[in-house]
Amino acid sequence: MSRTIRDVVFVGFSDVELLDLAGPFEVLTTAVQLLGDEGPRCVVAAPEVGPFRSRNGLGLSADVSLVDVDAVDLLVIPGGRGVRDVLTDRPALDTLATLVDRAALTLSVCTGSLILAELGLLDGVRATTHHLALADLEAAAPKAEVVTDRRWIESERLVISAGVASGIDAAFHVVERLWGGELAGECARHIEYPWTPGDAG
């Protein structure tokens, strides 16, 4: 990918699955720290700026509202129970559609793929999600090829991962794709994660 990644945006919302957001956040912000001055800026954006709670009750906070995101090169869309509310929030969906279009790469985790489906981005695409939501994804994206035996799948500008912890694996793939295997390996050692170079999901 030739485009320089300067802005990473993590989407937040009430009842987000904590590790869907925190897992990729840990991987990507660790990569940013290792990159030093060359690293991108990372922000959490939600429908409204300020605090929101994960599905497990842990308090989180959005740095900026989705509509006020001024730049995005890498977009991370987590899943969780709160996805149901996002799917009925037309302004949020419209903004997310714009952000996906502007981003060089979008990573979805778990039922975040249902948002991509609602945006019409999975037609003809191989996709996956949490194993308990596979039927929901098939219904939401009937023209997608829903895969049941992969932790993550890459399709051009989309990296789509299955449930919860698989988002960590997908995030390492993103680091490897964007900044190389050496940095991804250093990042894995830093957070004591058993990542394998060239992991194919």
Backbone as a printed PyTorch tensor [residue, N CA C, xyz], in Angstrom:
tensor([[[  0.8550,  -1.1910,   0.0000],
         [  0.0000,   0.0000,   0.0000],
         [  0.8890,   1.2370,   0.0000]],

        [[  0.7100,   2.0770,  -1.0000],
         [  1.5930,   3.2290,  -1.1520],
         [  1.1510,   4.4370,  -0.3250]],

        [[ -0.1010,   4.4760,   0.0320],
         [ -0.6030,   5.6360,   0.7780],
         [ -0.0320,   5.6680,   2.1890]],

        [[  0.4420,   6.8260,   2.6020],
         [  0.9600,   6.9830,   3.9580],
         [ -0.1890,   6.9910,   4.9570]],

        [[ -0.0500,   6.2120,   6.0060],
         [ -1.0920,   6.1250,   7.0370],
         [ -0.7630,   7.1300,   8.1280]],

        [[ -1.5290,   8.2090,   8.1640],
         [ -1.2860,   9.2640,   9.1410],
         [ -2.3520,   9.3300,  10.2220]],

        [[ -3.5580,   8.8510,   9.9340],
         [ -4.6610,   8.9690,  10.8950],
         [ -5.4000,   7.6410,  11.0130]],

        [[ -5.4150,   7.1000,  12.2430],
         [ -6.1290,   5.8640,  12.5400],
         [ -7.3310,   6.2140,  13.4110]],

        [[ -8.5120,   5.8060,  12.9740],
         [ -9.7430,   6.1210,  13.7010],
         [-10.3880,   4.8220,  14.1690]],

        [[-10.5930,   4.7040,  15.4830],
         [-11.2840,   3.5770,  16.0990],
         [-12.7110,   4.0090,  16.3940]],

        [[-13.6810,   3.2670,  15.8780],
         [-15.0820,   3.6160,  16.0880],
         [-15.5430,   3.0890,  17.4400]],

        [[-16.1770,   3.9460,  18.2220],
         [-16.7240,   3.5570,  19.5160],
         [-18.2290,   3.7860,  19.5500]],

        [[-18.9000,   3.0680,  20.4270],
         [-20.3420,   3.2360,  20.6330],
         [-20.7250,   2.4880,  21.8950]],

        [[-21.8520,   2.8390,  22.4720],
         [-22.3190,   2.1660,  23.6830],
         [-22.5330,   0.6870,  23.4220]],

        [[-22.1560,  -0.1410,  24.3980],
         [-22.2720,  -1.5990,  24.3180],
         [-21.3540,  -2.2030,  23.2700]],

        [[-20.2430,  -1.5330,  22.9800],
         [-19.2260,  -2.1350,  22.1300],
         [-18.6090,  -3.3210,  22.8700]],

        [[-18.2150,  -4.3630,  22.1500],
         [-17.4930,  -5.4770,  22.7560],
         [-16.0940,  -4.9780,  23.0850]],

        [[-15.7260,  -5.0410,  24.3520],
         [-14.5120,  -4.3770,  24.8130],
         [-13.2660,  -4.7930,  24.0210]],

        [[-13.0250,  -6.1030,  23.8910],
         [-11.7950,  -6.5330,  23.2320],
         [-11.8190,  -6.2750,  21.7280]],

        [[-13.0070,  -6.1830,  21.1380],
         [-13.0970,  -5.8040,  19.7230],
         [-12.4230,  -4.4570,  19.4830]],

        [[-12.5920,  -3.5750,  20.4360],
         [-11.9940,  -2.2390,  20.3270],
         [-10.6010,  -2.2070,  20.9450]],

        [[-10.4780,  -2.7420,  22.1650],
         [ -9.2230,  -2.6170,  22.8950],
         [ -8.1080,  -3.4770,  22.3120]],

        [[ -8.4460,  -4.6330,  21.7230],
         [ -7.4180,  -5.4930,  21.1490],
         [ -6.6740,  -4.8150,  20.0020]],

        [[ -7.3690,  -4.4250,  18.9360],
         [ -6.7030,  -3.6970,  17.8610],
         [ -6.0870,  -2.3800,  18.3230]],

        [[ -6.7220,  -1.7270,  19.2940],
         [ -6.1740,  -0.4740,  19.8120],
         [ -4.8010,  -0.7160,  20.4260]],

        [[ -4.6670,  -1.7950,  21.2120],
         [ -3.3820,  -2.1260,  21.8380],
         [ -2.3220,  -2.4230,  20.7750]],

        [[ -2.6900,  -3.2330,  19.7920],
         [ -1.7300,  -3.5940,  18.7490],
         [ -1.2980,  -2.3680,  17.9540]],

        [[ -2.2550,  -1.5980,  17.5000],
         [ -1.9350,  -0.4810,  16.6040],
         [ -1.2690,   0.6810,  17.3370]],

        [[ -1.6830,   0.9400,  18.5660],
         [ -1.0150,   2.0240,  19.2910],
         [  0.3920,   1.6070,  19.7230]],

        [[  0.6010,   0.3170,  19.9630],
         [  1.9620,  -0.1480,  20.2310],
         [  2.8320,   0.0290,  18.9950]],

        [[  2.2900,  -0.2940,  17.8430],
         [  3.0230,  -0.0770,  16.5970],
         [  3.3540,   1.3950,  16.4220]],

        [[  2.4100,   2.2480,  16.7390],
         [  2.6340,   3.6880,  16.6190],
         [  3.7800,   4.1360,  17.5310]],

        [[  3.7790,   3.6340,  18.7640],
         [  4.8600,   3.9770,  19.6980],
         [  6.2130,   3.5450,  19.1530]],

        [[  6.2730,   2.3560,  18.5500],
         [  7.5280,   1.8560,  18.0040],
         [  7.9550,   2.6340,  16.7630]],

        [[  6.9930,   3.1410,  16.0290],
         [  7.3070,   3.9460,  14.8540],
         [  7.8480,   5.3210,  15.2330]],

        [[  7.5250,   5.7880,  16.4330],
         [  8.0020,   7.0890,  16.8950],
         [  7.3830,   8.2290,  16.1120]],

        [[  8.1980,   9.1770,  15.7040],
         [  7.6900,  10.3640,  15.0210],
         [  7.0370,  10.0420,  13.6850]],

        [[  7.3390,   8.8640,  13.1230],
         [  6.7680,   8.4800,  11.8390],
         [  5.3910,   7.8450,  11.9910]],

        [[  4.9820,   7.5900,  13.2320],
         [  3.7230,   6.9100,  13.4770],
         [  2.5150,   7.7970,  13.2800]],

        [[  1.3710,   7.1880,  12.9630],
         [  0.1450,   7.9580,  12.7760],
         [ -0.4810,   8.3940,  14.0920]],

        [[ -1.4740,   9.2360,  13.9800],
         [ -2.2710,   9.6730,  15.1210],
         [ -3.4360,   8.7040,  15.2860]],

        [[ -3.7540,   8.3370,  16.5160],
         [ -4.8630,   7.4320,  16.8000],
         [ -5.9260,   8.1560,  17.6250]],

        [[ -7.1930,   8.0400,  17.1860],
         [ -8.2950,   8.6520,  17.9290],
         [ -9.4600,   7.6740,  17.9950]],

        [[-10.2730,   7.8340,  19.0290],
         [-11.5240,   7.0930,  19.1540],
         [-12.6600,   8.0520,  18.8090]],

        [[-13.5030,   7.6420,  17.8750],
         [-14.6280,   8.4820,  17.4400],
         [-15.9330,   7.7220,  17.6430]],

        [[-16.9360,   8.3910,  18.1590],
         [-18.2380,   7.7870,  18.4230],
         [-19.3300,   8.7240,  17.9210]],

        [[-20.5710,   8.2520,  17.8840],
         [-21.6480,   9.1560,  17.4620],
         [-21.6650,  10.4770,  18.2290]],

        [[-21.2720,  10.4090,  19.5080],
         [-21.1630,  11.6260,  20.3100],
         [-19.8260,  11.6160,  21.0490]],

        [[-19.2010,  12.7690,  21.1500],
         [-17.9380,  12.8820,  21.8650],
         [-18.1720,  12.6430,  23.3580]],

        [[-17.1800,  12.0680,  24.0380],
         [-17.3030,  11.8750,  25.4750],
         [-17.4610,  10.4190,  25.8570]],

        [[-17.9140,  10.1650,  27.0890],
         [-17.9130,   8.8010,  27.6360],
         [-18.9840,   7.8960,  27.0370]],

        [[-18.6390,   6.6140,  26.9580],
         [-19.6000,   5.5570,  26.6300],
         [-19.1110,   4.2970,  27.3270]],

        [[-19.9750,   3.3010,  27.4540],
         [-19.5890,   2.0870,  28.1750],
         [-19.5600,   0.8800,  27.2470]],

        [[-18.5920,   0.0160,  27.4780],
         [-18.5190,  -1.2280,  26.7320],
         [-19.6170,  -2.1700,  27.2150]],

        [[-19.8040,  -3.2720,  26.4800],
         [-20.8170,  -4.2540,  26.8660],
         [-20.5510,  -4.7770,  28.2730]],

        [[-19.2890,  -4.8570,  28.6720],
         [-18.9280,  -5.3780,  29.9870],
         [-19.0340,  -4.3290,  31.0850]],

        [[-19.3430,  -3.0880,  30.7020],
         [-19.5180,  -2.0370,  31.6890],
         [-18.3200,  -1.1290,  31.8930]],

        [[-17.1960,  -1.4270,  31.2460],
         [-16.0190,  -0.5680,  31.4030],
         [-16.2400,   0.7580,  30.6980]],

        [[-15.9440,   1.8320,  31.3890],
         [-16.1160,   3.1580,  30.8150],
         [-15.0160,   3.4970,  29.8190]],

        [[-15.4000,   4.0250,  28.6790],
         [-14.4900,   4.4530,  27.6300],
         [-14.8550,   5.8770,  27.2410]],

        [[-14.0900,   6.4790,  26.3700],
         [-14.3900,   7.8510,  25.9860],
         [-13.9760,   8.1050,  24.5430]],

        [[-14.8070,   8.8270,  23.8340],
         [-14.5180,   9.2080,  22.4540],
         [-13.8220,  10.5600,  22.4270]],

        [[-12.7310,  10.6410,  21.6610],
         [-11.9970,  11.8930,  21.5120],
         [-12.7450,  12.8890,  20.6500]],

        [[-13.5470,  12.3790,  19.7200],
         [-14.1980,  13.2230,  18.7250],
         [-15.4780,  12.5340,  18.2730]],

        [[-16.4330,  13.2870,  17.7970],
         [-17.6430,  12.6880,  17.2380],
         [-17.3420,  12.2220,  15.8140]],

        [[-18.0640,  11.2030,  15.3730],
         [-17.8300,  10.6660,  14.0320],
         [-17.9210,  11.7460,  12.9630]],

        [[-18.9020,  12.6020,  13.0930],
         [-19.1170,  13.6110,  12.0670],
         [-17.9950,  14.6370,  12.0200]],

        [[-17.2370,  14.7490,  13.1100],
         [-16.1560,  15.7320,  13.1750],
         [-14.7780,  15.1480,  12.8750]],

        [[-14.7200,  13.8770,  12.4760],
         [-13.4370,  13.2890,  12.0840],
         [-12.9450,  14.0150,  10.8350]],

        [[-11.7500,  14.5930,  10.9340],
         [-11.2700,  15.3920,   9.8000],
         [-10.3490,  14.6230,   8.8620]],

        [[ -9.8180,  13.4870,   9.2970],
         [ -8.9340,  12.7030,   8.4380],
         [ -8.9420,  11.2550,   8.8940]],

        [[ -8.9160,  10.3240,   7.9420],
         [ -8.8640,   8.9080,   8.2750],
         [ -8.1480,   8.1550,   7.1530]],

        [[ -7.1550,   7.3850,   7.5420],
         [ -6.4580,   6.5220,   6.5980],
         [ -6.7110,   5.0530,   6.9110]],

        [[ -6.8270,   4.7480,   8.1980],
         [ -7.1540,   3.4000,   8.6610],
         [ -8.3280,   3.5120,   9.6160]],

        [[ -9.4090,   2.7840,   9.3160],
         [-10.6200,   2.8220,  10.1270],
         [-10.8260,   1.4520,  10.7640]],

        [[-11.1080,   1.4310,  12.0690],
         [-11.3550,   0.1840,  12.7950],
         [-12.7920,   0.2020,  13.3100]],

        [[-13.5800,  -0.7830,  12.8780],
         [-14.9890,  -0.8690,  13.2730],
         [-15.1910,  -2.1250,  14.1190]],

        [[-15.3730,  -1.9920,  15.4290],
         [-15.5910,  -3.1530,  16.2940],
         [-17.0480,  -3.5960,  16.2620]],

        [[-17.3190,  -4.6820,  16.9790],
         [-18.6870,  -5.1720,  17.0740],
         [-19.1870,  -5.1210,  18.5070]],

        [[-20.2000,  -5.9240,  18.7800],
         [-20.8120,  -5.9400,  20.1020],
         [-22.3070,  -5.7010,  20.0150]],

        [[-22.9700,  -5.8090,  21.1500],
         [-24.4310,  -5.6160,  21.1660],
         [-24.8420,  -4.2550,  20.6340]],

        [[-23.9870,  -3.2670,  20.8620],
         [-24.3200,  -1.9170,  20.4330],
         [-24.4120,  -1.7380,  18.9320]],

        [[-23.9280,  -2.7080,  18.1690],
         [-24.0400,  -2.6310,  16.7150],
         [-25.5030,  -2.5080,  16.3000]],

        [[-26.3890,  -3.1500,  17.0600],
         [-27.8190,  -3.0820,  16.7250],
         [-28.3170,  -1.6460,  16.7120]],

        [[-27.8320,  -0.8390,  17.6380],
         [-28.2460,   0.5630,  17.6690],
         [-27.6130,   1.3490,  16.5310]],

        [[-26.3590,   1.0400,  16.2160],
         [-25.6910,   1.7210,  15.1040],
         [-26.4310,   1.4420,  13.8040]],

        [[-26.9100,   0.2030,  13.6290],
         [-27.5880,  -0.1760,  12.3930],
         [-28.9020,   0.5550,  12.1790]],

        [[-29.4540,   1.1360,  13.2340],
         [-30.6980,   1.9010,  13.1050],
         [-30.4470,   3.4050,  13.1920]],

        [[-29.1880,   3.8010,  13.2630],
         [-28.8130,   5.2170,  13.3730],
         [-28.3550,   5.6950,  11.9920]],

        [[-29.3030,   6.2020,  11.2020],
         [-28.9870,   6.5640,   9.8170],
         [-27.8870,   7.6070,   9.7160]],

        [[-27.8920,   8.6650,  10.5400],
         [-26.7850,   9.6250,  10.4400],
         [-25.4240,   8.9970,  10.7100]],

        [[-25.3480,   8.1040,  11.7180],
         [-24.0770,   7.4410,  12.0120],
         [-23.6530,   6.5520,  10.8500]],

        [[-24.6050,   5.8260,  10.2630],
         [-24.2840,   4.9580,   9.1290],
         [-23.7940,   5.7780,   7.9360]],

        [[-24.4520,   6.8930,   7.6800],
         [-24.0350,   7.7370,   6.5650],
         [-22.6170,   8.2510,   6.7860]],

        [[-22.3190,   8.6290,   8.0200],
         [-20.9700,   9.1180,   8.3290],
         [-19.9520,   8.0010,   8.1950]],

        [[-20.2980,   6.8050,   8.6710],
         [-19.3880,   5.6710,   8.5490],
         [-19.1410,   5.3210,   7.0870]],

        [[-20.1720,   5.4150,   6.2630],
         [-19.9910,   5.1590,   4.8330],
         [-18.9690,   6.1170,   4.2440]],

        [[-19.0470,   7.3750,   4.6470],
         [-18.0920,   8.3770,   4.1690],
         [-16.6830,   8.0610,   4.6590]],

        [[-16.5620,   7.6560,   5.9240],
         [-15.2440,   7.3600,   6.4800],
         [-14.6190,   6.1390,   5.8150]],

        [[-15.4160,   5.0940,   5.5740],
         [-14.8890,   3.9150,   4.8850],
         [-14.4070,   4.3010,   3.4920]],

        [[-15.1650,   5.1390,   2.8210],
         [-14.7900,   5.5710,   1.4760],
         [-13.4810,   6.3600,   1.4850]],

        [[-13.2770,   7.1510,   2.5350],
         [-12.0710,   7.9760,   2.6290],
         [-10.8490,   7.1910,   3.0840]],

        [[-11.0700,   6.1090,   3.8320],
         [ -9.9570,   5.3490,   4.3950],
         [ -9.2560,   4.5100,   3.3310]],

        [[ -7.9580,   4.3610,   3.4800],
         [ -7.2140,   3.4570,   2.6050],
         [ -7.5050,   2.0080,   2.9700]],

        [[ -7.7950,   1.7670,   4.2530],
         [ -8.0140,   0.4080,   4.7390],
         [ -8.9920,   0.4530,   5.9060]],

        [[ -9.9190,  -0.4980,   5.9260],
         [-10.8690,  -0.6210,   7.0340],
         [-10.7610,  -2.0160,   7.6280]],

        [[-10.6340,  -2.0790,   8.9480],
         [-10.6110,  -3.3360,   9.6900],
         [-11.9100,  -3.4410,  10.4750]],

        [[-12.6680,  -4.5060,  10.2430],
         [-13.8520,  -4.7520,  11.0690],
         [-13.5890,  -5.9550,  11.9640]],

        [[-14.1710,  -5.9210,  13.1470],
         [-14.0120,  -6.9930,  14.1270],
         [-15.3940,  -7.4920,  14.5270]],

        [[-15.5650,  -8.8120,  14.5570],
         [-16.7950,  -9.4020,  15.0620],
         [-18.0000,  -8.8940,  14.2630]],

        [[-19.0510,  -8.4680,  14.9410],
         [-20.2520,  -8.0160,  14.2460],
         [-20.1110,  -6.6210,  13.6470]],

        [[-18.9220,  -6.0550,  13.7080],
         [-18.6690,  -4.8490,  12.9300],
         [-18.9020,  -5.1000,  11.4520]],

        [[-18.7790,  -6.3750,  11.0440],
         [-19.0310,  -6.7270,   9.6450],
         [-20.4850,  -6.4790,   9.2470]],

        [[-21.3990,  -6.5100,  10.2190],
         [-22.8010,  -6.2260,   9.9030],
         [-22.9860,  -4.7690,   9.4830]],

        [[-22.1380,  -3.9110,  10.0040],
         [-22.1790,  -2.5050,   9.5760],
         [-21.7040,  -2.4030,   8.1380]],

        [[-20.6340,  -3.1170,   7.8040],
         [-20.1760,  -3.1220,   6.4120],
         [-21.2610,  -3.6730,   5.4930]],

        [[-21.9670,  -4.7020,   5.9530],
         [-23.0590,  -5.2680,   5.1570],
         [-24.1690,  -4.2520,   4.9380]],

        [[-24.5360,  -3.5430,   6.0060],
         [-25.5940,  -2.5290,   5.9020],
         [-25.1990,  -1.4250,   4.9330]],

        [[-23.8990,  -1.1570,   4.8490],
         [-23.4100,  -0.1190,   3.9340],
         [-23.2740,  -0.6300,   2.5030]],

        [[-23.6020,  -1.9120,   2.2790],
         [-23.5420,  -2.4740,   0.9380],
         [-22.1370,  -2.7460,   0.4410]],

        [[-21.2000,  -2.9840,   1.3760],
         [-19.7900,  -3.1210,   1.0010],
         [-19.3210,  -4.5710,   0.8880]],

        [[-20.2210,  -5.5270,   1.1280],
         [-19.7960,  -6.9240,   1.1340],
         [-20.2900,  -7.7200,  -0.0620]],

        [[-20.9480,  -7.0840,  -1.0120],
         [-21.4030,  -7.8020,  -2.2050],
         [-20.1970,  -8.3560,  -2.9560]],

        [[-20.1950,  -9.6610,  -3.1800],
         [-19.1110, -10.3020,  -3.9000],
         [-17.8300, -10.4420,  -3.1130]],

        [[-17.8970, -10.1960,  -1.8030],
         [-16.7120, -10.2000,  -0.9470],
         [-16.7530, -11.4110,  -0.0150]],

        [[-15.5990, -12.0150,   0.2450],
         [-15.5020, -13.0420,   1.2670],
         [-15.4750, -12.3390,   2.6230]],

        [[-16.3030, -12.7880,   3.5510],
         [-16.4390, -12.0890,   4.8270],
         [-16.6880, -13.0980,   5.9400]],

        [[-16.4860, -12.6300,   7.1650],
         [-16.7600, -13.4770,   8.3250],
         [-17.1950, -12.6000,   9.4870]],

        [[-17.5260, -13.2390,  10.5940],
         [-17.9390, -12.5300,  11.8000],
         [-17.9020, -13.5120,  12.9640]],

        [[-18.3560, -13.0840,  14.1290],
         [-18.4410, -13.9840,  15.2860],
         [-19.2960, -15.1980,  14.9160]],

        [[-18.9050, -16.3730,  15.4190],
         [-19.5930, -17.5950,  14.9970],
         [-21.0800, -17.5850,  15.3310]],

        [[-21.4780, -16.8520,  16.3730],
         [-22.8920, -16.7810,  16.7250],
         [-23.6750, -15.8160,  15.8410]],

        [[-22.9670, -15.0570,  14.9970],
         [-23.6340, -14.0790,  14.1400],
         [-23.4810, -14.4000,  12.6580]],

        [[-22.9800, -15.5920,  12.3310],
         [-22.7810, -15.9490,  10.9230],
         [-24.0940, -15.9300,  10.1350]],

        [[-25.1670, -16.4410,  10.7530],
         [-26.4610, -16.4340,  10.0660],
         [-26.9480, -15.0040,   9.8510]],

        [[-26.6840, -14.1360,  10.8110],
         [-27.0700, -12.7290,  10.6610],
         [-26.3070, -12.0920,   9.4980]],

        [[-25.0180, -12.4320,   9.3790],
         [-24.2320, -11.8680,   8.2830],
         [-24.7170, -12.3910,   6.9370]],

        [[-25.0520, -13.6710,   6.8740],
         [-25.5720, -14.2300,   5.6260],
         [-26.8730, -13.5450,   5.2180]],

        [[-27.7050, -13.2260,   6.2090],
         [-28.9630, -12.5470,   5.9050],
         [-28.7350, -11.0950,   5.4980]],

        [[-27.7660, -10.4420,   6.1530],
         [-27.5050,  -9.0270,   5.8730],
         [-26.7390,  -8.8230,   4.5820]],

        [[-25.9500,  -9.8260,   4.1920],
         [-25.1270,  -9.6990,   2.9840],
         [-25.2850, -10.9570,   2.1350]],

        [[-26.4550, -11.1440,   1.5180],
         [-26.7120, -12.3770,   0.7700],
         [-25.8000, -12.5730,  -0.4380]],

        [[-25.1660, -11.5070,  -0.9020],
         [-24.2700, -11.6180,  -2.0610],
         [-22.8110, -11.7980,  -1.6410]],

        [[-22.5630, -11.8740,  -0.3360],
         [-21.2020, -12.1200,   0.1670],
         [-20.9570, -13.6140,   0.2720]],

        [[-19.6970, -14.0020,   0.2610],
         [-19.3180, -15.3840,   0.5490],
         [-18.9110, -15.4400,   2.0150]],

        [[-19.8000, -15.9220,   2.8590],
         [-19.5440, -15.9520,   4.2890],
         [-18.6920, -17.1730,   4.6200]],

        [[-17.5350, -16.9220,   5.2060],
         [-16.5560, -17.9540,   5.5090],
         [-16.6160, -18.2660,   7.0060]],

        [[-16.6010, -19.5400,   7.3380],
         [-16.8000, -19.9450,   8.7310],
         [-15.5370, -20.4680,   9.4090]],

        [[-14.4460, -20.6280,   8.6630],
         [-13.2720, -21.2910,   9.2440],
         [-12.0150, -20.4270,   9.2090]],

        [[-12.1790, -19.1240,   9.1840],
         [-11.0270, -18.2220,   9.1620],
         [-11.1740, -17.1900,  10.2660]],

        [[-10.0460, -16.8100,  10.8810],
         [-10.0790, -15.7860,  11.9290],
         [-10.1440, -14.3890,  11.3310]],

        [[ -9.5950, -14.2310,  10.1460],
         [ -9.7420, -12.9610,   9.4300],
         [ -9.5730, -13.2020,   7.9390]],

        [[-10.1280, -12.2960,   7.1650],
         [-10.0980, -12.3780,   5.7110],
         [ -9.7530, -11.0010,   5.1640]],

        [[ -8.9270, -10.9740,   4.1280],
         [ -8.5700,  -9.7010,   3.4990],
         [ -9.2010,  -9.6320,   2.1180]],

        [[ -9.7820,  -8.4880,   1.8110],
         [-10.3640,  -8.2600,   0.4950],
         [-10.0870,  -6.8190,   0.0910]],

        [[ -8.9750,  -6.6150,  -0.5930],
         [ -8.5630,  -5.2950,  -1.0630],
         [ -8.4980,  -4.2900,   0.0860]],

        [[ -9.4640,  -3.3750,   0.1830],
         [ -9.4070,  -2.3150,   1.1860],
         [-10.0930,  -2.7110,   2.4970]],

        [[-10.4980,  -3.9810,   2.6130],
         [-11.1670,  -4.4490,   3.8260],
         [-10.3910,  -5.6020,   4.4480]],

        [[-10.2440,  -5.5780,   5.7690],
         [ -9.7900,  -6.7300,   6.5400],
         [-10.9210,  -7.0290,   7.5110]],

        [[-11.5100,  -8.2130,   7.3940],
         [-12.7250,  -8.5560,   8.1260],
         [-12.4050,  -9.7210,   9.0490]],

        [[-12.5810,  -9.5210,  10.3520],
         [-12.2010, -10.5710,  11.2990],
         [-13.4070, -11.1230,  12.0400]],

        [[-13.2440, -12.3250,  12.5620],
         [-14.3040, -13.0040,  13.2940],
         [-14.4110, -12.4140,  14.7000]],

        [[-14.8050, -13.2240,  15.6690],
         [-15.1570, -12.6620,  16.9630],
         [-14.0070, -12.2890,  17.8780]],

        [[-14.1620, -11.1970,  18.5430],
         [-13.4090, -10.7610,  19.7180],
         [-11.8940, -10.8440,  19.5220]],

        [[-11.2310, -11.8930,  20.0440],
         [ -9.7720, -11.9500,  20.0280],
         [ -9.1950, -12.0540,  18.6300]],

        [[ -9.9860, -12.4970,  17.6520],
         [ -9.4780, -12.5830,  16.2830],
         [ -9.1260, -11.2080,  15.7430]],

        [[ -9.7210, -10.1820,  16.3080],
         [ -9.3770,  -8.8190,  15.9000],
         [ -7.9220,  -8.4800,  16.1820]],

        [[ -7.3410,  -9.1160,  17.2050],
         [ -5.9250,  -8.9090,  17.5050],
         [ -5.0720,  -9.4780,  16.3750]],

        [[ -5.4000, -10.7080,  15.9420],
         [ -4.6670, -11.3100,  14.8280],
         [ -4.7770, -10.4530,  13.5750]],

        [[ -5.9810,  -9.9790,  13.3010],
         [ -6.1900,  -9.1490,  12.1190],
         [ -5.4150,  -7.8450,  12.2310]],

        [[ -5.3510,  -7.2900,  13.4280],
         [ -4.6040,  -6.0470,  13.6200],
         [ -3.1120,  -6.2590,  13.3660]],

        [[ -2.5830,  -7.4160,  13.7890],
         [ -1.1860,  -7.7140,  13.4810],
         [ -0.9660,  -7.8410,  11.9760]],

        [[ -1.9320,  -8.4290,  11.2820],
         [ -1.8200,  -8.5010,   9.8270],
         [ -1.7840,  -7.0950,   9.2310]],

        [[ -2.6110,  -6.2060,   9.7520],
         [ -2.6250,  -4.8310,   9.2650],
         [ -1.2690,  -4.1680,   9.4900]],

        [[ -0.6970,  -4.3710,  10.6780],
         [  0.6330,  -3.8070,  10.9540],
         [  1.6570,  -4.3650,   9.9660]],

        [[  1.6090,  -5.6790,   9.7480],
         [  2.5530,  -6.2950,   8.8070],
         [  2.3580,  -5.7380,   7.4050]],

        [[  1.1210,  -5.5980,   6.9970],
         [  0.8270,  -5.0870,   5.6520],
         [  1.2900,  -3.6470,   5.4770]],

        [[  1.0660,  -2.8290,   6.4970],
         [  1.3610,  -1.4060,   6.3730],
         [  2.8210,  -1.0650,   6.6330]],

        [[  3.4300,  -1.7400,   7.6260],
         [  4.7640,  -1.3280,   8.0750],
         [  5.7930,  -2.4520,   8.0770]],

        [[  5.3740,  -3.6590,   7.6760],
         [  6.3260,  -4.7370,   7.5360],
         [  6.3500,  -5.7220,   8.6940]],

        [[  6.8580,  -6.9170,   8.3810],
         [  6.8870,  -7.9900,   9.3570],
         [  7.8190,  -7.7370,  10.5210]],

        [[  8.9000,  -6.9970,  10.2830],
         [  9.8350,  -6.7340,  11.3730],
         [  9.1750,  -5.9120,  12.4730]],

        [[  8.4380,  -4.8810,  12.0660],
         [  7.7490,  -4.0650,  13.0700],
         [  6.6420,  -4.8680,  13.7440]],

        [[  5.9030,  -5.6610,  12.9610],
         [  4.8410,  -6.4810,  13.5490],
         [  5.4190,  -7.4460,  14.5800]],

        [[  6.5750,  -8.0530,  14.2660],
         [  7.2110,  -8.9580,  15.2090],
         [  7.6720,  -8.2460,  16.4650]],

        [[  8.2200,  -7.0530,  16.2980],
         [  8.6490,  -6.2730,  17.4570],
         [  7.4580,  -5.9030,  18.3270]],

        [[  6.3610,  -5.5520,  17.6730],
         [  5.1260,  -5.2080,  18.3910],
         [  4.6110,  -6.4220,  19.1680]],

        [[  4.6370,  -7.6030,  18.5350],
         [  4.1780,  -8.8250,  19.2020],
         [  5.0370,  -9.1490,  20.4160]],

        [[  6.3400,  -8.9880,  20.2670],
         [  7.2260,  -9.2360,  21.4140],
         [  6.9380,  -8.2540,  22.5420]],

        [[  6.6530,  -7.0180,  22.1700],
         [  6.4070,  -5.9730,  23.1670],
         [  5.1860,  -6.3030,  24.0270]],

        [[  4.1380,  -6.8310,  23.3860],
         [  2.9180,  -7.1170,  24.1510],
         [  2.7910,  -8.6030,  24.4850]],

        [[  3.8900,  -9.3700,  24.2510],
         [  3.9250, -10.7900,  24.5990],
         [  2.8010, -11.5720,  23.9240]],

        [[  2.6880, -11.3820,  22.5970],
         [  1.6140, -12.0400,  21.8440],
         [  2.2080, -13.0430,  20.8670]],

        [[  1.6530, -14.2510,  20.7750],
         [  2.2110, -15.2900,  19.9050],
         [  1.8080, -15.1210,  18.4460]],

        [[  2.3530, -14.1000,  17.8100],
         [  2.0390, -13.8280,  16.4020],
         [  3.0380, -14.5190,  15.4880]],

        [[  2.5490, -15.0200,  14.3460],
         [  3.4020, -15.6910,  13.3660],
         [  3.4990, -14.8420,  12.1170]],

        [[  4.6820, -14.4950,  11.6670],
         [  4.8270, -13.7030,  10.4250],
         [  4.1290, -14.3820,   9.2600]],

        [[  3.4500, -13.5830,   8.4580],
         [  2.7470, -14.1330,   7.3070],
         [  1.4870, -14.8850,   7.6620]],

        [[  0.9880, -14.7250,   8.8740],
         [ -0.2430, -15.3840,   9.3080],
         [ -1.3370, -15.1680,   8.2680]],

        [[ -1.9360, -16.2570,   7.8160],
         [ -2.9520, -16.1540,   6.7580],
         [ -4.3700, -16.2080,   7.2980]],

        [[ -4.5420, -15.9210,   8.5660],
         [ -5.8870, -15.8640,   9.1380],
         [ -6.4300, -17.2230,   9.4990]]])
